[in-house]
Amino acid sequence: MKISVLGRNARWLDALALLAVSATLWFAFGWQLLKELPCPLCLLQRVAFIMVGIGLLMNLRFGNRPLHQGIVVLSALAGVVASARQVLLHIAPGDPGFGSPFLGLHFYTWALLIFLALLVYCGLMLMSDAAGSDTAPRKLTPLARYAALVFLAILVVNVVSTTLECGLGLPCQPHALPVAALALVDALSILPQ
């Protein structure tokens, strides 16, 4: 059974989905700046959101292909694993959870719901007549161009902030001072007084 309504609007829907992923990442980054640093599982969820965004961006640029939807599905499944793991870590009664809640739910719970919604979206798109029908590279519409720029900007911001937070080595311990700040403190401590 093909769902033709989705297929006719695949470009708009992919652009809106990419904007939603970008908005999620921008909101999490803003929360990071104003409230608290993300934990390692939160960083894995951000990587999954970025990979979902790459799959959606490929749909916008190169046409709606099952390969691109597969990237989105596998990335969203990785995000489900990371966010569900974090939900299960804090599911015991009386456990306050990790981090501050937003609208009554912690970010990892929101992430789980968003990843599940993305899986449903991809399933519907794969059942539509859009999957594999428009595979020629195409020029981006203004909405798709805007969605791509917003996504690429948050991708760069996340790479820079995570590098500053964790450095280039592992493990990342975000609740300590950022690695770059520790290196600066060490460098200043060896200067003659």
Accessible surface in RSA format (square Angstrom, percent):
REM  Atomic radii and reference values for relative SASA: ProtOr
REM  Chains: A
REM  Algorithm: Lee & Richards
REM  Probe-radius: 1.40
REM  Slices: 20
REM RES _ NUM      All-atoms   Total-Side   Main-Chain    Non-polar    All polar
REM                ABS   REL    ABS   REL    ABS   REL    ABS   REL    ABS   REL
RES MET A   1   194.37 100.7 125.91  83.3  68.47 163.0 101.44  86.2  92.93 123.1
RES LYS A   2   136.85  66.8 112.13  68.8  24.73  58.9  78.48  70.6  58.37  62.2
RES ILE A   3    40.20  22.9  36.68  27.3   3.52   8.5  40.20  28.9   0.00   0.0
RES SER A   4    47.62  40.2  44.37  59.2   3.25   7.5  21.80  46.4  25.82  36.2
RES VAL A   5    88.24  58.1  88.24  79.9   0.00   0.0  88.24  76.7   0.00   0.0
RES LEU A   6    35.14  19.6  35.08  25.1   0.07   0.2  35.14  24.7   0.00   0.0
RES GLY A   7    15.62  19.3   0.00   N/A  15.62  19.3   2.15   5.9  13.47  30.2
RES ARG A   8   167.46  70.3 130.29  66.4  37.17  88.5  73.13  99.9  94.33  57.2
RES ASN A   9    61.59  42.5  61.11  59.1   0.48   1.1   8.79  21.2  52.79  51.0
RES ALA A  10     6.56   6.0   5.87   9.1   0.68   1.6   5.87   8.3   0.68   1.8
RES ARG A  11    77.44  32.5  75.10  38.3   2.34   5.6  34.07  46.6  43.37  26.3
RES TRP A  12   152.55  61.2 150.54  72.9   2.01   4.7 123.39  65.8  29.16  47.3
RES LEU A  13    49.24  27.4  47.36  33.9   1.88   4.7  47.36  33.3   1.88   5.1
RES ASP A  14     0.30   0.2   0.30   0.3   0.00   0.0   0.00   0.0   0.30   0.3
RES ALA A  15     1.23   1.1   1.23   1.9   0.00   0.0   1.23   1.7   0.00   0.0
RES LEU A  16    94.04  52.4  89.18  63.8   4.85  12.2  89.53  62.9   4.51  12.1
RES ALA A  17    14.10  13.0   6.67  10.3   7.43  16.9  13.36  18.8   0.74   2.0
RES LEU A  18     0.00   0.0   0.00   0.0   0.00   0.0   0.00   0.0   0.00   0.0
RES LEU A  19    36.77  20.5  34.09  24.4   2.68   6.7  34.43  24.2   2.34   6.3
RES ALA A  20    57.27  52.7  47.90  73.9   9.36  21.3  55.38  78.0   1.89   5.0
RES VAL A  21     1.22   0.8   0.93   0.8   0.30   0.7   1.15   1.0   0.07   0.2
RES SER A  22     0.05   0.0   0.05   0.1   0.00   0.0   0.05   0.1   0.00   0.0
RES ALA A  23    59.86  55.0  50.48  77.9   9.37  21.3  56.66  79.8   3.20   8.5
RES THR A  24    33.61  23.9  25.81  26.2   7.80  18.6  22.95  30.8  10.66  16.1
RES LEU A  25     0.94   0.5   0.94   0.7   0.00   0.0   0.94   0.7   0.00   0.0
RES TRP A  26    92.26  37.0  86.98  42.1   5.28  12.4  84.92  45.3   7.34  11.9
RES PHE A  27    87.25  43.6  79.15  49.0   8.09  21.1  85.92  52.1   1.32   3.8
RES ALA A  28    19.16  17.6  16.95  26.2   2.21   5.0  17.94  25.3   1.22   3.2
RES PHE A  29    27.37  13.7  27.37  17.0   0.00   0.0  27.37  16.6   0.00   0.0
RES GLY A  30    25.13  31.0   0.00   N/A  25.13  31.0  25.13  69.0   0.00   0.0
RES TRP A  31    40.51  16.3  36.51  17.7   3.99   9.4  38.31  20.4   2.19   3.6
RES GLN A  32    17.36   9.7   8.76   6.4   8.60  20.5   1.60   3.4  15.76  12.0
RES LEU A  33   120.77  67.3  88.46  63.3  32.31  81.2  90.90  63.8  29.87  80.4
RES LEU A  34   156.08  86.9 122.62  87.7  33.46  84.1 125.19  87.9  30.89  83.1
RES LYS A  35   128.39  62.6  90.96  55.8  37.42  89.1  46.19  41.6  82.19  87.6
RES GLU A  36    56.51  32.4  45.88  34.7  10.63  25.3  31.91  61.7  24.60  20.1
RES LEU A  37    49.33  27.5  44.61  31.9   4.72  11.9  44.62  31.3   4.71  12.7
RES PRO A  38     9.97   7.3   3.07   2.8   6.90  25.1   9.97   8.2   0.00   0.0
RES CYS A  39    11.14   8.4  11.14  12.4   0.00   0.0   7.89  20.0   3.25   3.5
RES PRO A  40    65.97  48.1  63.32  57.7   2.65   9.6  64.33  53.1   1.64  10.2
RES LEU A  41    39.25  21.9  38.74  27.7   0.51   1.3  38.74  27.2   0.51   1.4
RES CYS A  42    21.12  16.0  19.88  22.2   1.25   2.9   7.96  20.2  13.17  14.2
RES LEU A  43    18.78  10.5  17.96  12.9   0.82   2.1  18.03  12.7   0.74   2.0
RES LEU A  44   102.10  56.9  97.95  70.1   4.15  10.4  98.08  68.9   4.02  10.8
RES GLN A  45     8.09   4.5   8.09   5.9   0.00   0.0   3.36   7.1   4.73   3.6
RES ARG A  46    20.31   8.5  20.31  10.4   0.00   0.0  10.84  14.8   9.47   5.7
RES VAL A  47    83.41  54.9  83.16  75.3   0.25   0.6  83.41  72.5   0.00   0.0
RES ALA A  48     5.87   5.4   2.45   3.8   3.42   7.8   5.63   7.9   0.24   0.6
RES PHE A  49     6.22   3.1   6.22   3.9   0.00   0.0   6.22   3.8   0.00   0.0
RES ILE A  50    22.33  12.7  22.33  16.6   0.00   0.0  22.33  16.1   0.00   0.0
RES MET A  51    77.20  40.0  77.20  51.1   0.00   0.0  56.56  48.1  20.64  27.3
RES VAL A  52     0.00   0.0   0.00   0.0   0.00   0.0   0.00   0.0   0.00   0.0
RES GLY A  53     0.00   0.0   0.00   N/A   0.00   0.0   0.00   0.0   0.00   0.0
RES ILE A  54    56.27  32.0  56.25  41.9   0.02   0.0  56.25  40.5   0.02   0.0
RES GLY A  55     0.00   0.0   0.00   N/A   0.00   0.0   0.00   0.0   0.00   0.0
RES LEU A  56     0.00   0.0   0.00   0.0   0.00   0.0   0.00   0.0   0.00   0.0
RES LEU A  57    31.88  17.8  31.83  22.8   0.06   0.1  31.83  22.4   0.06   0.2
RES MET A  58    51.50  26.7  50.56  33.5   0.94   2.2  43.66  37.1   7.84  10.4
RES ASN A  59     0.00   0.0   0.00   0.0   0.00   0.0   0.00   0.0   0.00   0.0
RES LEU A  60     1.14   0.6   0.68   0.5   0.46   1.1   0.68   0.5   0.46   1.2
RES ARG A  61    96.60  40.6  96.60  49.2   0.00   0.0  21.70  29.7  74.89  45.4
RES PHE A  62    81.31  40.7  81.31  50.4   0.00   0.0  81.31  49.3   0.00   0.0
RES GLY A  63     0.00   0.0   0.00   N/A   0.00   0.0   0.00   0.0   0.00   0.0
RES ASN A  64     2.53   1.7   2.53   2.4   0.00   0.0   2.48   6.0   0.05   0.0
RES ARG A  65    72.38  30.4  72.38  36.9   0.00   0.0  16.75  22.9  55.63  33.7
RES PRO A  66    74.73  54.5  68.83  62.7   5.89  21.4  69.15  57.1   5.58  34.7
RES LEU A  67   119.45  66.5 108.91  77.9  10.54  26.5 116.24  81.6   3.20   8.6
RES HIS A  68     2.56   1.4   2.56   1.8   0.00   0.0   0.00   0.0   2.56   3.0
RES GLN A  69     0.03   0.0   0.03   0.0   0.00   0.0   0.03   0.1   0.00   0.0
RES GLY A  70    25.91  32.0   0.00   N/A  25.91  32.0  25.84  70.9   0.07   0.2
RES ILE A  71    43.27  24.6  39.84  29.7   3.43   8.3  42.39  30.5   0.88   2.4
RES VAL A  72     0.14   0.1   0.14   0.1   0.00   0.0   0.14   0.1   0.00   0.0
RES VAL A  73    36.25  23.9  36.18  32.8   0.07   0.2  36.25  31.5   0.00   0.0
RES LEU A  74   126.16  70.3 120.13  85.9   6.03  15.2 120.40  84.6   5.76  15.5
RES SER A  75    11.33   9.6   5.75   7.7   5.58  12.9   5.44  11.6   5.89   8.3
RES ALA A  76     0.05   0.0   0.05   0.1   0.00   0.0   0.05   0.1   0.00   0.0
RES LEU A  77    80.47  44.8  80.09  57.3   0.38   1.0  80.33  56.4   0.14   0.4
RES ALA A  78    57.15  52.6  44.99  69.4  12.17  27.7  51.91  73.1   5.25  13.9
RES GLY A  79     0.00   0.0   0.00   N/A   0.00   0.0   0.00   0.0   0.00   0.0
RES VAL A  80    26.99  17.8  26.99  24.4   0.00   0.0  26.99  23.5   0.00   0.0
RES VAL A  81   106.69  70.2 101.40  91.8   5.29  12.7 105.30  91.5   1.38   3.8
RES ALA A  82     9.74   9.0   6.49  10.0   3.25   7.4   9.68  13.6   0.06   0.1
RES SER A  83     0.00   0.0   0.00   0.0   0.00   0.0   0.00   0.0   0.00   0.0
RES ALA A  84    27.76  25.5  27.36  42.2   0.39   0.9  27.76  39.1   0.00   0.0
RES ARG A  85   129.33  54.3 125.90  64.2   3.43   8.2  40.20  54.9  89.13  54.0
RES GLN A  86     3.24   1.8   3.24   2.4   0.00   0.0   0.35   0.7   2.90   2.2
RES VAL A  87    31.73  20.9  30.03  27.2   1.70   4.1  30.34  26.4   1.39   3.8
RES LEU A  88   114.51  63.8 100.39  71.8  14.12  35.5 100.70  70.7  13.82  37.2
RES LEU A  89    82.70  46.1  58.77  42.0  23.93  60.2  62.61  44.0  20.09  54.1
RES HIS A  90    48.29  26.4  34.30  23.8  13.99  35.8  28.87  29.8  19.42  22.6
RES ILE A  91   116.31  66.2  94.47  70.4  21.85  52.7  99.51  71.7  16.80  45.6
RES ALA A  92    57.23  52.6  49.42  76.3   7.81  17.8  53.02  74.7   4.21  11.2
RES PRO A  93   138.91 101.2 106.94  97.5  31.97 116.2 118.48  97.8  20.43 127.0
RES GLY A  94    81.85 100.9   0.00   N/A  81.85 100.9  45.04 123.6  36.81  82.4
RES ASP A  95    55.33  38.8  29.36  29.2  25.98  61.4  12.62  29.7  42.71  42.6
RES PRO A  96   115.40  84.1  90.80  82.8  24.60  89.4 104.23  86.1  11.17  69.4
RES GLY A  97    17.72  21.9   0.00   N/A  17.72  21.9   2.28   6.3  15.45  34.6
RES PHE A  98    63.81  31.9  57.04  35.3   6.78  17.6  59.44  36.0   4.37  12.5
RES GLY A  99    32.80  40.4   0.00   N/A  32.80  40.4  15.28  41.9  17.52  39.2
RES SER A 100    33.26  28.1  28.88  38.5   4.38  10.1  12.20  26.0  21.07  29.5
RES PRO A 101    73.50  53.6  59.76  54.5  13.74  49.9  59.83  49.4  13.67  85.0
RES PHE A 102    67.05  33.5  65.13  40.3   1.92   5.0  67.05  40.7   0.00   0.0
RES LEU A 103   139.72  77.8 101.81  72.8  37.91  95.3 113.63  79.8  26.10  70.2
RES GLY A 104    67.54  83.3   0.00   N/A  67.54  83.3  35.01  96.1  32.53  72.8
RES LEU A 105    63.37  35.3  62.28  44.6   1.09   2.7  63.37  44.5   0.00   0.0
RES HIS A 106    28.91  15.8  28.34  19.7   0.57   1.5  19.01  19.6   9.90  11.5
RES PHE A 107    48.11  24.1  44.67  27.7   3.44   9.0  44.67  27.1   3.44   9.9
RES TYR A 108     8.44   3.9   8.31   4.7   0.13   0.3   7.05   5.3   1.39   1.7
RES THR A 109    30.21  21.5  30.21  30.6   0.00   0.0  21.86  29.4   8.35  12.6
RES TRP A 110    75.00  30.1  75.00  36.3   0.00   0.0  75.00  40.0   0.00   0.0
RES ALA A 111     6.71   6.2   5.43   8.4   1.28   2.9   6.34   8.9   0.37   1.0
RES LEU A 112    32.01  17.8  32.01  22.9   0.00   0.0  32.01  22.5   0.00   0.0
RES LEU A 113    85.09  47.4  79.43  56.8   5.66  14.2  79.76  56.0   5.33  14.3
RES ILE A 114    51.97  29.6  50.43  37.6   1.54   3.7  51.97  37.4   0.00   0.0
RES PHE A 115     0.00   0.0   0.00   0.0   0.00   0.0   0.00   0.0   0.00   0.0
RES LEU A 116    78.50  43.7  77.61  55.5   0.89   2.2  77.83  54.7   0.67   1.8
RES ALA A 117    60.40  55.5  48.97  75.6  11.43  26.0  55.68  78.4   4.72  12.5
RES LEU A 118    13.60   7.6  13.03   9.3   0.56   1.4  13.51   9.5   0.09   0.2
RES LEU A 119    36.79  20.5  29.14  20.9   7.65  19.2  29.71  20.9   7.09  19.1
RES VAL A 120    96.40  63.4  88.90  80.5   7.51  18.1  95.53  83.0   0.87   2.4
RES TYR A 121    37.25  17.4  34.68  19.7   2.57   6.7  37.05  27.8   0.20   0.3
RES CYS A 122     0.00   0.0   0.00   0.0   0.00   0.0   0.00   0.0   0.00   0.0
RES GLY A 123    30.44  37.5   0.00   N/A  30.44  37.5  29.49  80.9   0.95   2.1
RES LEU A 124    67.70  37.7  67.18  48.1   0.51   1.3  67.18  47.2   0.51   1.4
RES MET A 125     0.23   0.1   0.15   0.1   0.08   0.2   0.00   0.0   0.23   0.3
RES LEU A 126    67.44  37.6  53.91  38.6  13.53  34.0  54.03  37.9  13.41  36.1
RES MET A 127    89.12  46.2  83.26  55.1   5.86  13.9  52.32  44.5  36.79  48.7
RES SER A 128     0.00   0.0   0.00   0.0   0.00   0.0   0.00   0.0   0.00   0.0
RES ASP A 129    57.59  40.3  49.81  49.6   7.78  18.4  25.72  60.5  31.87  31.8
RES ALA A 130     4.91   4.5   2.60   4.0   2.32   5.3   4.85   6.8   0.07   0.2
RES ALA A 131    23.24  21.4   5.60   8.6  17.64  40.1   5.60   7.9  17.64  46.7
RES GLY A 132    35.48  43.8   0.00   N/A  35.48  43.8  14.31  39.3  21.16  47.4
RES SER A 133    82.51  69.7  40.67  54.3  41.83  96.4  41.67  88.7  40.83  57.2
RES ASP A 134    58.55  41.0  54.40  54.1   4.15   9.8  27.94  65.8  30.61  30.5
RES THR A 135    58.23  41.4  53.15  53.9   5.07  12.1  19.59  26.3  38.63  58.4
RES ALA A 136    61.62  56.7  55.37  85.4   6.25  14.2  60.31  84.9   1.31   3.5
RES PRO A 137    87.33  63.6  68.06  62.0  19.27  70.0  68.31  56.4  19.01 118.2
RES ARG A 138    29.60  12.4  21.71  11.1   7.89  18.8  26.17  35.8   3.43   2.1
RES LYS A 139   168.53  82.2 149.02  91.4  19.51  46.4  99.44  89.5  69.08  73.6
RES LEU A 140    34.74  19.3  28.41  20.3   6.32  15.9  28.42  20.0   6.32  17.0
RES THR A 141    47.25  33.6  44.08  44.7   3.16   7.5  40.75  54.7   6.50   9.8
RES PRO A 142   106.14  77.4  99.74  90.9   6.40  23.3 101.49  83.8   4.65  28.9
RES LEU A 143    41.16  22.9  34.59  24.7   6.58  16.5  38.74  27.2   2.43   6.5
RES ALA A 144     2.69   2.5   2.69   4.2   0.00   0.0   2.69   3.8   0.00   0.0
RES ARG A 145   101.24  42.5 101.24  51.6   0.00   0.0  43.45  59.4  57.80  35.0
RES TYR A 146   129.49  60.5 126.58  72.0   2.92   7.6  86.65  65.1  42.85  52.8
RES ALA A 147     0.00   0.0   0.00   0.0   0.00   0.0   0.00   0.0   0.00   0.0
RES ALA A 148     6.22   5.7   6.22   9.6   0.00   0.0   6.22   8.8   0.00   0.0
RES LEU A 149   109.87  61.2 105.77  75.7   4.11  10.3 106.10  74.5   3.78  10.2
RES VAL A 150    32.14  21.1  28.65  25.9   3.49   8.4  32.05  27.9   0.08   0.2
RES PHE A 151     0.09   0.0   0.09   0.1   0.00   0.0   0.09   0.1   0.00   0.0
RES LEU A 152    78.93  44.0  78.39  56.1   0.55   1.4  78.83  55.4   0.10   0.3
RES ALA A 153    45.69  42.0  35.18  54.3  10.51  23.9  44.22  62.3   1.47   3.9
RES ILE A 154     0.00   0.0   0.00   0.0   0.00   0.0   0.00   0.0   0.00   0.0
RES LEU A 155    38.68  21.5  38.68  27.7   0.00   0.0  38.68  27.2   0.00   0.0
RES VAL A 156    88.57  58.3  87.43  79.1   1.15   2.8  88.57  77.0   0.00   0.0
RES VAL A 157    40.88  26.9  37.42  33.9   3.46   8.3  40.19  34.9   0.69   1.9
RES ASN A 158     4.76   3.3   4.19   4.0   0.57   1.4   4.30  10.4   0.45   0.4
RES VAL A 159    84.86  55.8  79.99  72.4   4.87  11.7  84.51  73.4   0.35   1.0
RES VAL A 160    79.59  52.4  77.02  69.7   2.57   6.2  79.48  69.1   0.11   0.3
RES SER A 161    14.79  12.5  10.65  14.2   4.15   9.6  12.39  26.4   2.41   3.4
RES THR A 162    41.20  29.3  40.98  41.5   0.22   0.5  35.36  47.5   5.84   8.8
RES THR A 163    55.00  39.1  50.71  51.4   4.30  10.2  36.28  48.7  18.72  28.3
RES LEU A 164    95.93  53.4  95.53  68.3   0.40   1.0  95.93  67.4   0.00   0.0
RES GLU A 165     5.82   3.3   3.86   2.9   1.96   4.7   4.05   7.8   1.77   1.4
RES CYS A 166    11.39   8.6   7.60   8.5   3.79   8.9   6.50  16.5   4.89   5.3
RES GLY A 167    19.93  24.6   0.00   N/A  19.93  24.6  10.48  28.8   9.44  21.1
RES LEU A 168   172.09  95.8 131.60  94.2  40.48 101.8 135.91  95.4  36.18  97.4
RES GLY A 169    46.98  57.9   0.00   N/A  46.98  57.9  38.19 104.8   8.79  19.7
RES LEU A 170   165.60  92.2 131.84  94.3  33.76  84.9 132.56  93.1  33.04  88.9
RES PRO A 171   107.31  78.2  91.10  83.0  16.21  58.9  93.35  77.1  13.96  86.8
RES CYS A 172    17.30  13.1   8.23   9.2   9.07  21.3   8.46  21.4   8.84   9.5
RES GLN A 173   117.58  65.8 108.35  79.2   9.24  22.0  32.40  69.0  85.18  64.6
RES PRO A 174     3.85   2.8   3.57   3.3   0.28   1.0   3.82   3.2   0.02   0.1
RES HIS A 175   118.99  65.0  83.27  57.9  35.71  91.4  70.36  72.5  48.62  56.6
RES ALA A 176    50.63  46.5  33.97  52.4  16.66  37.9  45.67  64.3   4.96  13.1
RES LEU A 177   101.22  56.4  91.68  65.6   9.53  24.0  93.40  65.6   7.82  21.0
RES PRO A 178    39.64  28.9  39.23  35.8   0.41   1.5  39.64  32.7   0.00   0.0
RES VAL A 179    65.93  43.4  65.69  59.5   0.24   0.6  65.69  57.1   0.24   0.7
RES ALA A 180    42.54  39.1  29.79  46.0  12.75  29.0  36.73  51.7   5.81  15.4
RES ALA A 181    34.46  31.7  28.29  43.7   6.16  14.0  33.15  46.7   1.31   3.5
RES LEU A 182    76.94  42.9  76.72  54.9   0.22   0.5  76.72  53.9   0.22   0.6
RES ALA A 183    59.20  54.4  48.35  74.6  10.84  24.7  54.17  76.3   5.02  13.3
RES LEU A 184   106.71  59.4 103.41  74.0   3.30   8.3 106.52  74.8   0.18   0.5
RES VAL A 185    81.68  53.7  79.76  72.2   1.91   4.6  80.78  70.2   0.90   2.4
RES ASP A 186    93.14  65.2  91.49  91.1   1.64   3.9  25.86  60.9  67.28  67.1
RES ALA A 187    49.59  45.6  43.36  66.9   6.23  14.2  47.83  67.4   1.75   4.6
RES LEU A 188    95.44  53.2  89.05  63.7   6.39  16.1  89.36  62.8   6.08  16.4
RES SER A 189    77.07  65.1  47.32  63.1  29.75  68.5  44.32  94.4  32.74  45.9
RES ILE A 190   143.13  81.4 113.17  84.3  29.96  72.2 119.89  86.3  23.24  63.1
RES LEU A 191    96.58  53.8  92.06  65.9   4.52  11.4  92.27  64.8   4.31  11.6
RES PRO A 192   128.67  93.8  97.63  89.0  31.04 112.8 109.01  90.0  19.66 122.2
RES GLN A 193   203.67 113.9 129.97  95.0  73.70 175.5  92.70 197.3 110.97  84.2
END  Absolute sums over single chains surface
CHAIN  1 A    10584.9       8886.4       1698.5       8244.9       2340.1
END  Absolute sums over all chains
TOTAL         10584.9       8886.4       1698.5       8244.9       2340.1
